[in-house]
């Protein structure tokens, strides 16, 4: 009890609201009590209530609708199975790596561009190229159930992927990894680095992020049987839309 009393008032209000959502008192799509109602119920100032509501919004539990109120978010997080999605059984059979986790939900790529550019220094170093060497860059935005959830930038040696479907918007069944296998650069090993930060203005706009929502950065490198890096994929995920799951044997 003493520890609860030492909690700032806004945190206690936030915990009470989260408990009400968890118990089903407020369900997906329901409107939470307004600022005036919460001020009266808890005997606090408007700023305290706004801080409490901000906690729920930053954790992806609620969303604010301008001029209407704050609502329980009607969105199931996507469970990203970091190991299963990259198995050869997945993309080698012509399936998208996304098929392992979308579970029948509607996923689409609503923005895609492919270009040849000079390799940034950080990318050139990983791919074994010289800075400025040509790389093929595939830029995509993924939308799940109508909600943008991920921005992806894939970098591959332009020489390696020349005249393949990788240089086109639609890479065909199995995607980039299936096409790499066709040119003798089949990925057999992957490395992912994960970190988080607050989004840039552009990321916030493109992912339609609620104020205060962080992003998760996943940088995946694919290696062929010779240990050569054949792709670097830099991904920006809406932290409120994802659960990152890794399952492996001891």
C-alpha positions in Angstrom: 0.0 0.0 0.0 2.8 2.4 0.9 4.4 1.8 -2.5 1.1 2.6 -4.2 0.9 5.9 -2.2 4.3 6.9 -3.4 3.3 6.4 -7.0 2.5 9.7 -8.9 -1.2 10.2 -9.1 -1.2 10.0 -12.9 0.3 6.5 -12.7 -2.3 5.3 -10.3 -5.0 6.6 -12.6 -3.3 4.9 -15.6 -3.1 1.6 -13.7 -6.8 1.8 -12.8 -7.8 2.4 -16.4 -5.6 -0.4 -17.7 -7.1 -2.7 -15.2 -10.6 -1.7 -16.4 -9.6 -2.5 -20.0 -8.0 -5.8 -19.0 -11.2 -6.8 -17.1 -13.4 -6.1 -20.0 -15.1 -3.1 -18.4 -14.0 -1.2 -21.5 -13.7 -3.2 -24.7 -12.1 -2.6 -28.0 -13.7 0.5 -29.6 -15.2 1.7 -26.3 -14.7 5.4 -25.3 -13.0 6.0 -22.0 -14.4 8.6 -19.5 -13.5 12.1 -20.6 -11.1 14.4 -18.9 -13.7 16.2 -16.8 -15.2 12.9 -15.6 -11.8 11.6 -14.6 -10.9 14.9 -12.9 -14.0 14.6 -10.8 -13.6 10.9 -10.1 -10.0 11.2 -8.9 -9.9 14.8 -7.6 -7.0 15.8 -9.7 -6.0 18.5 -12.2 -6.5 18.2 -15.9 -2.8 17.9 -16.5 -2.7 14.8 -14.3 -5.5 13.2 -16.2 -3.8 14.0 -19.5 -0.6 12.4 -18.2 -2.5 9.3 -17.3 -4.3 9.0 -20.6 -0.9 9.6 -22.3 0.5 6.5 -20.6 -2.3 4.3 -22.1 -1.8 5.9 -25.5 2.0 5.4 -25.5 1.5 1.7 -24.6 -0.8 1.2 -27.6 -3.8 0.5 -25.4 -5.8 3.5 -26.5 -6.0 6.0 -29.4 -7.2 9.6 -29.3 -9.7 10.8 -31.8 -9.6 14.6 -32.2 -12.7 16.3 -30.9 -14.3 12.9 -29.9 -12.3 11.4 -27.1 -10.0 8.5 -26.2 -11.0 5.0 -27.3 -9.7 1.5 -26.5 -7.6 0.5 -29.5 -9.4 -2.0 -31.7 -6.3 -3.7 -33.0 -4.7 -7.1 -32.3 -0.8 -6.8 -32.2 1.0 -8.8 -34.8 3.1 -11.7 -33.3 6.3 -11.6 -35.2 7.9 -15.1 -35.0 11.5 -14.2 -35.7 12.8 -17.7 -36.3 9.9 -19.6 -37.9 9.3 -16.8 -40.5 12.8 -17.2 -42.0 12.9 -21.0 -42.5 13.6 -22.3 -46.0 10.5 -24.3 -45.7 8.6 -21.0 -45.6 10.0 -19.0 -48.5 11.4 -22.1 -50.3 7.8 -23.3 -50.9 6.8 -20.0 -52.5 5.2 -18.6 -49.4 5.8 -15.1 -48.0 7.8 -14.9 -44.8 4.7 -13.0 -43.5 2.5 -16.1 -43.9 3.9 -17.5 -40.6 2.4 -14.8 -38.5 -0.6 -13.1 -40.2 -2.9 -16.0 -39.4 -5.4 -15.1 -42.2 -5.4 -11.4 -41.4 -5.3 -8.9 -44.3 -1.8 -7.8 -45.0 -0.8 -5.7 -48.0 2.1 -3.6 -49.2 0.6 -0.3 -50.1 3.8 1.6 -50.9 6.7 0.0 -52.8 9.6 1.4 -54.8 12.7 -0.1 -56.2 15.8 1.9 -57.2 19.5 1.6 -57.8 21.6 3.9 -55.6 25.1 4.4 -54.4 25.7 2.2 -51.4 25.7 4.1 -48.0 28.9 3.4 -46.1 27.1 1.4 -43.4 25.5 -0.9 -46.0 28.6 -1.3 -48.2 30.7 -2.5 -45.2 28.2 -5.3 -44.5 27.7 -6.4 -48.1 31.4 -6.4 -48.8 31.2 -3.5 -51.2 32.9 -0.2 -51.6 31.0 2.9 -50.5 29.3 4.3 -53.6 29.1 0.9 -55.3 25.6 0.4 -56.8 23.0 -1.3 -54.6 19.3 -2.2 -55.3 17.1 -0.7 -52.7 13.6 -2.0 -52.1 11.4 0.4 -50.0 8.0 -0.9 -48.7 5.3 -0.1 -46.3 3.3 -2.9 -44.8 -0.3 -2.4 -43.7 -2.2 -4.9 -41.5 -6.0 -4.8 -41.2 -5.8 -1.2 -42.6 -3.2 -0.1 -40.1 0.4 0.7 -41.3 2.7 -1.4 -39.1 6.1 -1.6 -40.7 8.5 0.3 -43.0 11.2 -1.8 -44.8 14.3 -1.0 -46.7 16.2 -3.9 -48.3 19.7 -3.4 -49.7 21.3 -5.9 -52.2 24.2 -5.7 -54.5 23.0 -4.4 -57.8 25.4 -6.6 -59.7 24.2 -9.7 -57.8 20.5 -9.1 -58.5 20.7 -7.6 -62.0 18.1 -8.9 -64.4 16.2 -10.7 -61.6 12.7 -10.0 -60.3 14.3 -8.5 -57.2 14.7 -5.3 -59.3 10.9 -5.2 -59.9 8.1 -4.3 -57.4 6.7 -7.9 -57.5 9.4 -10.4 -56.8 7.2 -13.4 -57.3 6.5 -16.5 -55.1 8.8 -16.8 -52.1 10.0 -13.2 -52.5 13.6 -12.0 -52.4 15.0 -15.1 -50.8 13.6 -17.4 -53.4 15.0 -15.3 -56.1 18.4 -15.1 -54.4 18.5 -18.9 -54.3 17.9 -18.9 -58.1 21.1 -17.0 -58.7 23.2 -19.1 -56.4 23.0 -16.9 -53.3 20.5 -18.8 -51.2 20.3 -17.5 -47.7 21.3 -20.1 -45.1 21.9 -18.0 -42.1 20.4 -14.8 -40.6 21.4 -12.2 -38.0 19.0 -9.7 -36.5 19.9 -6.7 -34.4 17.1 -5.1 -32.4 16.9 -1.7 -30.8 14.2 0.9 -30.1 13.9 4.7 -30.1 11.3 7.4 -30.7 10.3 7.8 -34.3 11.3 10.6 -36.7 8.6 12.9 -38.0 8.5 11.0 -41.3 8.2 7.6 -39.6 5.5 8.9 -37.3 3.5 10.1 -40.3 4.0 7.1 -42.5 3.1 4.6 -39.6 0.3 6.9 -38.3 1.7 6.6 -34.8 0.0 7.9 -31.7 1.9 10.6 -29.9 4.5 9.1 -27.6 4.6 5.7 -29.4 8.2 4.4 -29.9 9.4 2.3 -32.8 11.4 -0.9 -32.9 14.3 -1.1 -35.3 15.2 -4.5 -36.7 18.2 -4.9 -38.9 18.4 -8.3 -40.5 21.4 -9.5 -42.5 21.1 -12.6 -44.7 24.2 -14.8 -45.5 24.7 -17.4 -48.1 26.6 -20.8 -47.6 29.9 -19.0 -48.1 29.3 -16.6 -45.3 28.7 -13.7 -47.8 26.1 -11.1 -46.8 23.6 -11.0 -49.6 20.9 -8.7 -48.1 20.6 -6.1 -45.4 17.0 -5.3 -44.4 16.4 -2.3 -42.2 12.9 -2.4 -40.7 11.0 0.1 -38.6 8.1 -1.4 -36.6 5.3 0.3 -34.7 6.1 -0.9 -31.2 2.4 -0.8 -30.3 1.5 -3.2 -33.2 4.0 -5.9 -32.5 4.9 -8.7 -30.1 8.4 -10.1 -31.0 8.5 -13.9 -30.4 11.6 -16.1 -30.5 11.3 -19.8 -29.9 14.3 -22.1 -30.0 15.7 -25.2 -28.3 18.1 -25.1 -25.4 
